[in-house]
Amino acid sequence: MKLISTPLLSHTLSLCAFATLWLCASAKAQTFDLQGHRGCRGLMPENSWPAFEKALELGVTTLEMDVVISKDRQVVVSHEPYFLNSYALDPNGSSIEKGKNDNLYTLTYAQIKKYDTGSKGNADFPEQQKLKTYKPLLSEVLKNAEAYCRTHNRPPVAYNIEIKSEASEYDKSQPQPAAFSELVYKIIKENVPLERVTLQSFDFEVLKYWQKQMETGKYQKVKLAALVSNLKGIERNLDDLGFTPAIYSPYYKLLSQEKVAQLHQKGMQVIPWTVNDPAAMREVKAMGVDGLITDYPDRYLELK
């Protein structure tokens, strides 16, 4: 059947084409993954419930956080396996001196919770609100975030959980990768749907362990993200990893439009860290990245 073109038909087709393009553009915009780094470290004390709550209030799609292990094998939300004197106070309200007793792996969670990680503030983040808070358990953050989304009628949030691990610290400030992973997986599985979880690490031994457990069916599937800060290049890093992860997450200054295209061609999403300058946010977004991790979700949301 031959389609006869008329002015009305042409106009209708043009409107349909425009609507299709608009819907595609809208879908792409909605799938951009805005991740609040350590909650929103630029605005609230890092890796604390107030930081995650503020990030949810701002509308992030993913809460990014780090986990370590306590002496009594609790999964604690913390970037370091020790307390930093740059922002933490001991249970007596005194400044922290780095030393043996600061190692969270040698402290029970009851001891850890007594440290104040918000009242002092952080000189590197002058906009950060000062308030008394503590390092929470991963289970607490997940439960609170799920409840927040329900009570505030906002879409379910995703979680990007980093296992803080390095080979030189095995059995010193952290368990071995297998034991570390088992503790983390148990908490995740008990609290949130795994399809909303990304597990990331700089330690490829951790990622290899998770990949193997998923392949054998012991773990339900989560997205794995390879964190990268080195200059080895994409191919070398993937060779070292031994499989293609769902996400390649490099320091943002290591990216270019060509590298983003290369990673997409290999079937990976690209989510760089930690992008805090609005100009840099525009730049990496123009490269075609799938999301970004930032201490300042508000700055991204204010971009024009």
N, C-alpha and C positions, 0 to 999 in steps of 0.2 A: 504494500500500500504506500502510495506516495504522499508525503506530508506537504500540504500546500501552505506556504508562508503567508501570513496576513499581518498587518500592523498590530492587531490585538494579540495574535499568537506570539509574535516576536516580543511584544512587551511582557506577556505572561512568562515566556521563557526566560527573559532577562531577570524578572523578579525572582523566579525560581532559582536561577543560577546565583543571584545575589544572596538569597536566603540560605542556599547550601554553603556558600563561602562563609557567610556570617556564622552559621552553626558550627562549621569546622573550626573557625577561628575561636569561637566561644569555648568549644570543647577543649582546644589546645590550651587556652588560657586557664580553664578550670583544672586541668591536669598538671599544671606547673606546680612542683612540690616545694613549697616554702617551709623550710625546716628551722625551728627555733633552737639555736645552739646552746646547749646546757640550759634549756628553757628559753631564756632571753637574757643572757649574761650582761648585756649592755644596760639593762633596765632594772634587773632584780638580782639578788644574790644567786650565783650560779648553782645549777643542779639542786635547787631547793624547790619545795612545792610552790611557794609564791612565784618563782620564776616560770614554772610550768603553767600555773594558773593564768598568769599575765599573758603568756604566749597563746593560750587557748582563747583568752578574751580578745586578743588581737586578730585571731583567725588563722593561725598557722595550720598547715595540713599535716605536719609531722612534728612530734616532739623528739629532739635529739638529746641523748643523755649518755653518760658513761657509768660503768659499774666496776666495783672492786669487791673483794671478799673480806669479811671480818674474821676474827679468831674463832668465833662460834659458827662459822660458815653461813653467815647471813649475806645476802646480795645487797650491797650498799651503793647508792647513787653518789658517785664521786669521781672526779677526773683523775686525781692522784691517789695512790694507796697510802697517803700520809697527809697531815695537815700543813697547809702553807701559812706562814706568818704574814703574808701579804693581805690575807682577809680573815683568818681564823683566830679565835680566842679560846684559851683552855677553859675547863670547867670553873675556874676561879675568876675568869674574866681577864686573865693576863695574856700578853702576847705569846705566840707560839715560838719556841726555839726548835729548829729541826734537829731530830735525834731519834734514838731507838724507840722511845715511847710514842713517837708520832705515827709509827707504822700501823695502819688500820688492821693489817693482817695479824697483829699481836694484841689487838684490843677487841673486847666483846662489843656487840652493838650497843648494849646498855651504856658502856663507857663512851663510845663514839657519839652517841646522841647528846651527851652533856656539853660537847664543844659548840660554841657559837660561831656560825659561819656567815653571819650577815651584818651584825651591829657595827663592825669595824669599817665596812665598805671595802672598795677596791680602787686604789688610786689609778689603775689603768682604765677604769670605767667610771668616769666622774658623774655620769648620768644615773648610775646604779643607786637605787633606793637603799638606805641603810635600815635594816630591821633585824631583830633577833630571830634566828632560824637555825636549822641543823641539817645534817646530811640524812636524807630519808632512805628507807628501804625501797628497793625497786617495787616490791608488791604494793607498798603504800602509794607510790606515784601512779602506778597503773590503775589501781582501784579508784583513786581520787579523780584521775583524768576521765575514766569511763563514766563515773557519776556526774562529773561536770558536764560532759557532753549530753547526757540524758536530761539533766535538770535544766539546762540552758537551751535545749532544742537545737543544738548545733550538730553538724555531721560528725560521725565518729572520727576520731583522730588516729593517725598512724604513729608508729613508734620506731625510731632508729636508735638501737641500743648498741653502744660500743663496749666490747670487752677490752679493757685496758690491760694489755699484756705485752711483755717482751721477754725474750729468752733469758737474758741476764738476771731477771727477777723471779724466775720459776723457783718456788719453794722458799723464797725470801720475803717478798711482799705480795705474793699471789700463788694460787695453786698451779699445777701443770694444766695445759690447755684442756685436756679431757675432763678433769675434775671441775675446773672452772666452768666449762661449758655445761656440764650436767646440772650444776647448781642454777645457772642462769636459765637454761631451758625449762626446768621444772617450774620456776616462778612465772615465766612468760605463759606457759601452757595453762597454768592454773588461773590466770587472770584476764587474758585477752585473746581474741581470735588470732591465730598465727598468720593469717593472710594479711593482717595489717602491721606485720612486724618485719623490720629489716635488722639484720645482725651485721655489724661492721667491726673491722679491726685492722690495725696496722700489722698485727702478727698473723702472717699467712698460715701458721700452724693451726691457729684457732679456726680460720675459715676452712682449711682442709678437713679438719675434724667434723665441722658441721656438715660440709658437703658429703662426707662419707656416711654420716648418720642418716642424712636424708636419702641418699642412694639406697641404703639397706632397709629403709623404712622405719628405723628406730625413732627418728625425729620427723614430725610433720614439716611440711615445706615452709620455709621463710625465705625472704630475699636476702642474699648475701652481698655485702658491699666491700670492695677492696679499697681501703684507705691508702693513699699514696702521697708521700712527701719527697721521694727520691728522684734522681735524674736518670734512672736506668732506661726509661722509655716504656711505652705500652707493651711492646712485644716481649721484652725481657721480664717485665713484671708478670705478665700472663703466663709465661713459661715457668717462672718461679712458683706461681700459684698452682698451675697444673690443671686448671679448668677455667671456663668463662663465667664470671660472676654475673648476677643480675645488674649490678651497679658498679661503676668505676668512679671512685670518689677522690679526686686529687686536690692538692692545694691549688687554688684557682689561678695562680700565676703560672702554673705549668701548662695551662690550656691554650689552645688556639682553635679557630674555626675548623681548620683541617683535622686536628686531633679529635675534636668532637665528632666530626663526620666519620672519621676512622673507627671510633668506638661504637657509634651507632651502626655502622656497617657490620660490626662484629656481634651485634645484637644486645649491646649493653646500654643502659641508661647512664647519663653523666650528671653527677651532682657534686659540684665543687664545694670546698670549705676554705676558710671561713670568710665570707664576703661581707664586709661591713660598710664600705664606702659606696654611696649611691652611684657614682660614676662607674665603679667596678661592677656593680650589680647590672647596670645597663649593658656594659661591655660583654660580660659573660652570657647574659641572656641573649644578646644579639648573635652570639656564637651558636646558639641552638641548644643550650643545656636543658636538661629536663627538670631542674630545680636548683636550689642553692641552700647552703647552710649559713646562717647569720646570727650574730649576737643581737642584731637590731631588726627584728621583723617589721617594726613600725617604719623604718626607713624604706624598706622595699615596698611596703603598701602605699607609701607617699609618692612613689615614682610616678611621673606623668608620661 
